[in-house]
């Protein structure tokens, strides 16, 4: 059984990755934060007494279900109401959060020339944009396998599909990303 400290440590270790994964799917920062917070609360309320080894898989499944619930609510809401935010201009408050830049700064990668910094930031933005363009299931499989570093079996369990489907989604995502990035002159 997970102690309160083990549960807290687990949630701290997954919060940023869960946010980025959710942001890739919903493409709305506020909604992504709400979904991640809701997922964490559900894990703590309903599964806090589970062994620590089971927490990652439970959390991934809860997070996926919360995202699906959000999409269902959006579909219903959009069928009934017109979103007023569609009529507003772009945000000028500078509130854009770029996790990749924060991550780079935290790893001490700021000791580089301005040109290198700008080039790296552009490459990261290009990669980020291409990941967002992937079909949802491919993006989900790709992020779980390579961002969350889950194995095929864990990813299949979290996505509710077979291992073969996970491999296919990942292969297609990698092929699509590779072609798109090569077209932009980015070779990794």
N, C-alpha and C positions, 0 to 999 in steps of 0.2 A: 504494500500500500504506500502510495506517495505521501510524503509529509508535506506540510504547508510550504516549507522552504524549498523542497524539490519541485513542487508545482510552480512556485514563484520563479525559481531559476529557469525552469523549462520555458515558461511564458516569456521571460526576458530574452531568452536565447532565440526565440522564433519571431519576435514581434516585427522586426524590420523586414525580414524575408517574407513574412506573411502579408505585410502591407504592400510590398512591391508586387508580389504575385497577384494580390487582389486588385491593385491599381491597374495592372496589365489587362485584367478582365473587364472591370467595370468602367475604367477610364474616367473616374471621378474621385478626387482625393477625399472629399468629405464622406462619400459613400464607402470608400475603401476603409477609412478609419473606423466608421461605424460597424462595418461587417467584421473586421478583425476584432474589435472590442467585443462585439456580440458573440463571436466564436470563442473568445477567451473566457467570457462569462459562462457560456454554456458548458465548456470543458470543466471549469472549476465547480460549477453547481452540480452537474450530473455525473462527472467522471473523475472528480478529484480524489476519490478513494481507490482508483485503479493503480496498479504497479507503474513505476516510472517508465519502464520499457514500453508500455502500451500507449503512453501519452502522445508521442509523435503521430502515430497512425490515427488515433482518435481525433486529434486536433485537425489533421489534414482533411479528414472526412467531414468534420463539423464545418470547417472553413468552406469546403466545396459546397456543402448543402446550404450554407448561409448565402453564398454567392448566387446559387440557383434560385433561392427564395427571393433575393433582391431582384433578379432578372424577371421573375414571375410578377412581382409587385410592380415593376416598371412597365411591363407589358400591359398590365391591367390599367395602371394609372394613365399611360399614354393613350390607351384606347378611349378613355373617358375625358381626359383633360388635355389642354394644350399647355406645354411648359412655358412659363413666362421667361425663363432664362434663355430660351432660344432667340428671344428678341433683343437681348442685351448684347453689348459689344464685348470685346475681349477685356479681360481683367487687367487693370493697370496698377494693382497694388503690390506687384512683385512677389506674390505668395507662391510662386511655382517652386515646388520641392523636387530636387533632383537627387535621388538616393545615390546614384552612381558617383556624383561629384562629392557628396558627403563621405562616402566609403573611401574614395581615393584620398581625400584629405586626412581621414583617420589613419590611413596606412602610411603616412609620411611621404606621399608622392608629390607634395607641393614644392619640393626643392628641385625644380626644373625650370627651364627657360619659359618665357611667356609664350613663345611660338609652340613649343612642345605641349604646353598646357592647353592652349587653344586647339591644337590638332587632336590631342587626346580627348578633349571634351566633345569635339565634333564627331569623332569616331564613336564615342559612347552614345551620343544622341542618335547617330545613324543606326547603331545596333539596337538601341532601345526602340526606335521607330519601326524597324523591321520586325522585331519580336511582337510589337503590338499589332502588326498587320497579319500575323499568322491566324489561321482559323482557330476558333476557341479551343477545340479538343487538342489540336497540335500544340498550341501555346501552353495549355495546362500540362500536357505530358512533358513537353520540353522543360518547362520551369521546374516541375517536380523532380525530373531526373537530373538536370544539370544545375539548377539554382538551389534546390532543396537537397540535392545529392542523395535522393532516395533511390533504392534499387528498383528493378523492374517489378518484382512482386509487390513491394510496398506501393509503388505508383499505381499498379493495376488495382490493388485493394482500395486505395484512396479514390480512384476515378470510377470504380465500379465496372471495370471491363477486364478483358483477358490480357495476359502478358503479351500475346501476339499483337493485340491492338495497340498497346503501349509502345512496342517496338516499331510498329508501322507509323504511328503518329510522330514519334521521335525522329525516325528516318526521314519522313517527309518534311518535318520542320527544319531539320539540318540541311536538307537539300535546298529548300526554299531560301533559307537564310544565306547559305553559301552563294547561291546564284545572285541574290539581291546585293549582297555585300561586295562580291567580285565586280558586279556592274558599277558599283560606286568606287571601285579601286581599293577596296579594303581587303587585305589578305591576312588572315589570322594564322 
